[in-house]
Amino acid sequence: IIGGDSFYYCEKLKKINIPKNVLIIGNNPFSACKSLEVIENKSEHFIIKDNILFNKKMDRIIYYPMNKKDNFYSIPDTVKIIGKHSFYNNKYIEKLIIPKSVIHMENNPFSDCDKISLDIRTNNYHNDNGIIFNKFKTMIVCVLKNANIGDYTIPDTVKYIGRNSFWNCKSIKKLTISNGIVKIGYNPFANCDNIELASKNQKFIVADGMLLNSEKNELICCPNRVAKGIRYLPKNIKRINSRAFSGCFNLKSIELHNELELIDKSAFTLCSNLKEIYIPDSCIYVNEWAFAGCVKLKKI
């Protein structure tokens, strides 16, 4: 098994082999490997075509190189699944054809693709000015980085905002959460630097610019624009959800109160100016990657 994200950001990696005994490869294990040029495959369970990694049946695309310089690509009509982050951070592709055969897109396959536009030919997904919905428009799957959004109110048909779906969308200024939303995946608004959140939904509350659950004991998202300097959290927050502060480069220090029990996965990733944090005795678990990319963090 080669796990998903296992070589994430190995920027100097140029060549790698997949040995014959490999049966399973997780979601894009080579994300952000910008120097990777050669993948040698000796496993009968996978196929590499034009340096693009597929499973044996070519019904799942696993990895599209971030340094592949083609500005056009048509996904083969054998593909049914576009894997999580499979096109991550490719800066060259401008047009991608998604064939009729595709039945499922995993977690934001096109994150950080600066120029990409989608020609969606499958009936299972819709493209609405760069916002990608599922067949019934009950889920926002992803938002293209170059989508020109501005102020946006989520349609009432949408019940679920997918994980990472608005990742790094710089154009969005204000987002209103509609009444129809039942579930929000882990911080879908991470790295949306100046987003202002509003809510018409009783299940999700915006307080002091932060998105909370209705009980006000879970922090779902704190946008960068309200995380400036030293941040104090409401005293009844028991859980900081996954990626809640991700990309908040304005955050320098944060003090967490004695009600806090959990800091979830990647909660403070890429808080590049965070220098110190106080974690209270009440906190019983800090999940993985909680402080990844916090390059100035010196005191916990």
PyMOL commands that set and color helices and strands:
alter all, ss='L'
color gray80, all
select helices_A, chain A and resi 224-226
alter helices_A, ss='H'
color red, helices_A
select strands_A, chain A and resi 15-18+38-41+46-49+52-55+60-63+72-74+81-82+95-98+104-105+117-120+125-128+131-134+139-143+150-153+160-161+172-177+183-184+196-199+204-207+210-213+218-221+229-232+239-240+251-255+262-263+276-278+285-286
alter strands_A, ss='S'
color yellow, strands_A
deselect
rebuild
show_as cartoon
